Amino acid sequence: MRSGDRTDLSASRRPSPADEGFLKAIHHLGGAEKTVCTNEIADYLE
């Protein structure tokens, strides 16, 4: 596999800026908040 192909693949999977901020916010949560937030993510993705 060429490195160019790998770069194209990762670029196509890069989240939009809005999703990136959403994921970063989730990443900073922990404990019980994380469980609640996970349920919200499931709703968000449906």
C-alpha positions as a Python dict, from the first residue, in 0.01 Angstrom:
ca = {
    (1, 'M'): (0, 0, 0),
    (2, 'R'): (134, 340, -94),
    (3, 'S'): (150, 617, 166),
    (4, 'G'): (-60, 833, -68),
    (5, 'D'): (-347, 584, -47),
    (6, 'R'): (-324, 581, 330),
    (7, 'T'): (-337, 962, 341),
    (8, 'D'): (-646, 969, 120),
    (9, 'L'): (-817, 714, 343),
    (10, 'S'): (-754, 908, 664),
    (11, 'A'): (-863, 1233, 498),
    (12, 'S'): (-1195, 1077, 393),
    (13, 'R'): (-1256, 965, 754),
    (14, 'R'): (-1176, 1300, 913),
    (15, 'P'): (-1478, 1434, 1106),
    (16, 'S'): (-1623, 1774, 1030),
    (17, 'P'): (-1519, 2059, 1265),
    (18, 'A'): (-1856, 2039, 1442),
    (19, 'D'): (-1826, 1664, 1500),
    (20, 'E'): (-1465, 1707, 1608),
    (21, 'G'): (-1567, 1955, 1879),
    (22, 'F'): (-1849, 1724, 1985),
    (23, 'L'): (-1610, 1429, 2018),
    (24, 'K'): (-1353, 1637, 2208),
    (25, 'A'): (-1618, 1749, 2456),
    (26, 'I'): (-1718, 1385, 2514),
    (27, 'H'): (-1355, 1281, 2552),
    (28, 'H'): (-1313, 1519, 2847),
    (29, 'L'): (-1608, 1370, 3037),
    (30, 'G'): (-1571, 1080, 3276),
    (31, 'G'): (-1749, 859, 3528),
    (32, 'A'): (-2129, 869, 3538),
    (33, 'E'): (-2136, 1166, 3303),
    (34, 'K'): (-1974, 949, 3038),
    (35, 'T'): (-2255, 691, 3062),
    (36, 'V'): (-2521, 959, 3024),
    (37, 'C'): (-2333, 1118, 2738),
    (38, 'T'): (-2293, 781, 2565),
    (39, 'N'): (-2672, 744, 2563),
    (40, 'E'): (-2701, 1093, 2415),
    (41, 'I'): (-2451, 999, 2146),
    (42, 'A'): (-2661, 696, 2055),
    (43, 'D'): (-2962, 926, 2012),
    (44, 'Y'): (-2748, 1176, 1819),
    (45, 'L'): (-2632, 907, 1575),
    (46, 'E'): (-2978, 763, 1506),
}
